[in-house]
Amino acid sequence: MFASFQVQLQIIISMAKFYCKYCGQEFGNVRTLTSAYCMRHPDGPNKGKHTLYEGSEKSQYTCKFCGQQFNNLRSLTSAYCLRHPDGANKGRHSPALVTVKISIDLLFNY
């Protein structure tokens, strides 16, 4: 039973996608993501590294400042937000994080 769980976990990890919360770029692992410079970093283009988006993959992403929805993280982070805390169109949309609880039973009942 434990070996089966390990295999399932390895498959899930190998299929994982990691995204930058500033630009929405997809990476295959966290190490690559956090070592590369980000064109949309808040400090300016290439002045800071990508930062891990800690939310889950969704069919719709919502801006935490204005509530506008987008089909993907890259679209959300590329558009300017009218309700950004720095002022209208002074910053880009930022993803709202939603806590999702996954039951361990779901991993075993496939």
VMD Tcl script that draws the C-alpha trace (Angstrom):
set ca {
  {0.00 0.00 0.00}
  {2.81 2.44 0.92}
  {4.73 1.69 -2.30}
  {1.59 2.39 -4.33}
  {1.19 5.74 -2.57}
  {4.85 6.63 -3.29}
  {4.37 5.87 -6.99}
  {1.21 7.99 -7.09}
  {2.98 10.84 -5.34}
  {5.95 10.66 -7.75}
  {3.55 10.80 -10.72}
  {1.77 13.82 -9.25}
  {5.06 15.62 -8.59}
  {6.43 14.87 -12.07}
  {3.26 16.26 -13.65}
  {3.32 19.36 -11.46}
  {3.52 22.78 -13.02}
  {4.92 25.77 -11.18}
  {4.01 29.34 -12.05}
  {5.48 32.76 -11.31}
  {3.02 34.95 -9.42}
  {4.27 38.08 -11.22}
  {4.22 36.97 -14.86}
  {2.43 33.61 -14.94}
  {5.29 31.85 -16.72}
  {5.22 28.07 -16.28}
  {8.20 26.07 -15.02}
  {8.80 22.37 -14.52}
  {10.30 22.80 -11.06}
  {10.65 25.39 -8.31}
  {14.43 25.58 -8.53}
  {14.35 26.73 -12.16}
  {11.54 29.16 -11.42}
  {13.29 30.86 -8.51}
  {16.66 31.10 -10.24}
  {15.49 33.03 -13.32}
  {14.85 36.78 -13.55}
  {11.30 38.00 -14.13}
  {10.33 40.61 -16.74}
  {7.29 41.66 -14.68}
  {8.89 41.79 -11.23}
  {7.49 44.66 -9.09}
  {10.99 46.17 -8.76}
  {11.27 46.37 -12.55}
  {12.17 44.14 -15.49}
  {14.97 41.71 -14.55}
  {15.47 43.41 -11.17}
  {14.13 40.45 -9.25}
  {13.61 36.74 -9.70}
  {10.41 34.83 -10.37}
  {8.36 34.09 -7.26}
  {6.29 30.95 -6.82}
  {2.53 31.31 -7.21}
  {1.25 29.29 -4.27}
  {-2.31 28.81 -5.46}
  {-3.72 25.89 -7.39}
  {-4.40 25.54 -11.10}
  {-7.90 26.75 -11.91}
  {-10.19 27.25 -14.86}
  {-10.54 30.93 -13.84}
  {-8.09 33.19 -12.00}
  {-9.40 36.17 -10.04}
  {-7.60 39.45 -9.31}
  {-7.31 40.07 -5.57}
  {-7.70 43.82 -6.07}
  {-10.68 44.13 -8.41}
  {-12.24 40.66 -8.79}
  {-11.83 40.54 -12.57}
  {-11.46 36.98 -13.88}
  {-9.06 35.58 -16.47}
  {-8.68 32.18 -18.15}
  {-5.02 31.81 -17.22}
  {-2.47 33.23 -14.83}
  {-0.36 34.76 -17.59}
  {-3.29 36.84 -18.88}
  {-4.15 38.00 -15.37}
  {-0.62 39.15 -14.55}
  {-0.10 40.92 -17.91}
  {-3.05 43.33 -17.63}
  {-3.07 46.56 -15.62}
  {-5.58 46.82 -12.76}
  {-7.89 49.80 -12.25}
  {-8.09 49.13 -8.52}
  {-4.41 48.46 -7.84}
  {-3.26 49.81 -4.42}
  {-0.64 52.00 -6.15}
  {-3.38 53.66 -8.23}
  {-5.41 52.99 -11.36}
  {-3.25 51.32 -14.01}
  {-0.12 51.78 -11.84}
  {0.24 48.05 -11.25}
  {-0.86 44.75 -12.70}
  {-3.55 42.37 -11.53}
  {-2.46 39.95 -8.81}
  {-3.95 36.50 -8.25}
  {-6.23 35.91 -5.30}
  {-5.31 32.78 -3.37}
  {-8.03 30.37 -2.32}
  {-7.37 27.63 0.20}
  {-8.28 24.20 -1.13}
  {-8.38 21.15 1.10}
  {-7.75 17.77 -0.53}
  {-8.72 14.64 1.28}
  {-6.03 11.97 1.55}
  {-8.77 9.46 0.70}
  {-8.92 10.92 -2.81}
  {-5.35 9.77 -3.45}
  {-6.22 6.19 -2.59}
  {-9.64 5.96 -4.26}
  {-8.68 6.33 -7.90}
}
mol new
graphics top color blue
foreach p $ca { graphics top sphere $p radius 0.5 }
foreach p [lrange $ca 0 end-1] q [lrange $ca 1 end] { graphics top cylinder $p $q radius 0.2 }
display resetview
